[in-house]
Amino acid sequence: MNRYIISALVSNRSGVLTRVAALFSRRGYNIESLCACKTEDDDLARMTIVLNGDEYVLGQMMKQMDKLIDVKKIIQVEEDAVCRELLLVKIKTDAKTRTQVIEISQIFRANVVDVSPEATVLELTGKPVKLDGFITMLMPYGIIELARTGVTAIARGGSCIKDAADYKEQI
């Protein structure tokens, strides 16, 4: 199975996320990651969906999403796009292990966002594979809690998924 990233511009209104997620669910396809947020245009939201499957599954889901009224534009994200994810992880630490955990975080360029006598909270952004490696390195210390945002992506250079003026009248 391959991993595909889909970026969609959708109407920024109630129920759109539910309709898109239901579309995948009805067909029995799992969404590996879903990130949704308002764009620079208050009327539009960007959804970034990571899907596992083959080319057929990708094509079917893109066609089905394109049929939804609230989906204004949909593309498969190119491999050279900028893709990032945010990780917050709480690690069990004491006076002896805290230094080791902070050294690992410096190698990965993670930020220490909270320290207490029994735990350290770290923040890291990057490609999912980088976050996976960071988690693997921290496992021996004891992960208390972990939260990830899911992948978000944007095209490199001057190209973009849309020209906002093209979609204003459709919303």
PyMOL commands that set and color helices and strands:
alter all, ss='L'
color gray80, all
select helices_A, chain A and resi 16-26+55-67+98-107+128-141+164-168
alter helices_A, ss='H'
color red, helices_A
select strands_A, chain A and resi 2-11+31-38+44-53+71-76+82-92+111-115+119-126+143-148+152-154
alter strands_A, ss='S'
color yellow, strands_A
deselect
rebuild
show_as cartoon
